[in-house]
Amino acid sequence: TERLQGLVASLARAMTPREVAAVALAHARALLGARAGAVVGLAADGLTLELVGAEGYPQAHLVAWQRFPLATDTPIS
């Protein structure tokens, strides 16, 4: 219950899609105990995913995967 309340409070303060992604990513990583995570969104073309936010990955991975085809198997490992 406390985690859900914290998530809702954080989302209420988020003003942009990137802020919402950052909140969701931080809470999901904490819940799962994950060392890294990423949030991607569907681009306007409907065929491409765009990196919205990421934590815990090397910068080279993030640069390489700013945009990638929806059909990509595993963009960030």
C-alpha positions as CSV (number, residue, x, y, z in Angstrom):
1,T,0.0,0.0,0.0
2,E,2.8,2.4,0.8
3,R,4.5,1.8,-2.5
4,L,1.3,2.4,-4.4
5,Q,0.7,5.6,-2.5
6,G,4.3,6.7,-3.2
7,L,3.9,5.9,-6.9
8,V,0.6,7.8,-7.1
9,A,2.1,10.9,-5.3
10,S,5.1,10.9,-7.6
11,L,3.0,10.6,-10.7
12,A,0.8,13.4,-9.6
13,R,3.9,15.7,-9.5
14,A,5.2,14.5,-12.9
15,M,4.5,17.2,-15.5
16,T,5.9,15.7,-18.8
17,P,5.9,12.3,-20.4
18,R,9.6,11.9,-19.6
19,E,8.9,12.7,-15.9
20,V,6.1,10.1,-15.9
21,A,8.6,7.6,-17.5
22,A,11.2,8.4,-14.9
23,V,8.8,7.9,-12.0
24,A,7.5,4.6,-13.4
25,L,11.1,3.4,-14.1
26,A,12.3,4.3,-10.6
27,H,9.4,2.6,-8.9
28,A,9.5,-0.5,-11.1
29,R,13.3,-1.0,-10.5
30,A,12.8,-0.7,-6.8
31,L,9.9,-3.1,-6.8
32,L,11.7,-5.7,-8.9
33,G,15.2,-5.1,-7.4
34,A,16.4,-4.5,-11.0
35,R,19.9,-3.0,-11.7
36,A,18.7,-1.4,-14.9
37,G,15.6,-0.6,-16.8
38,A,14.2,1.3,-19.7
39,V,11.0,2.8,-20.8
40,V,10.2,3.0,-24.5
41,G,7.3,4.5,-26.4
42,L,5.8,4.0,-29.8
43,A,6.8,6.6,-32.3
44,A,4.3,8.4,-34.4
45,D,5.1,6.2,-37.4
46,G,3.8,3.2,-35.5
47,L,6.8,1.1,-36.5
48,T,9.6,2.5,-34.3
49,L,10.2,2.6,-30.6
50,E,11.8,5.6,-28.9
51,L,13.8,5.5,-25.7
52,V,12.0,7.7,-23.2
53,G,14.1,7.0,-20.1
54,A,16.7,4.5,-18.9
55,E,18.8,3.9,-15.8
56,G,21.7,1.5,-15.2
57,Y,22.9,1.0,-18.8
58,P,26.2,2.1,-20.3
59,Q,25.8,5.4,-22.2
60,A,26.9,3.7,-25.4
61,H,23.9,1.4,-25.2
62,L,21.6,4.3,-24.7
63,V,23.0,6.3,-27.6
64,A,22.8,3.2,-29.9
65,W,19.1,2.5,-29.0
66,Q,17.5,6.0,-29.0
67,R,15.2,4.7,-31.8
68,F,14.8,1.2,-33.0
69,P,12.3,-0.9,-35.1
70,L,9.4,-2.3,-33.3
71,A,10.4,-5.8,-34.6
72,T,13.8,-5.7,-32.9
73,D,14.4,-8.8,-30.8
74,T,16.3,-7.5,-27.8
75,P,17.5,-3.9,-28.1
76,I,19.2,-3.5,-24.7
77,S,20.6,-6.4,-22.8
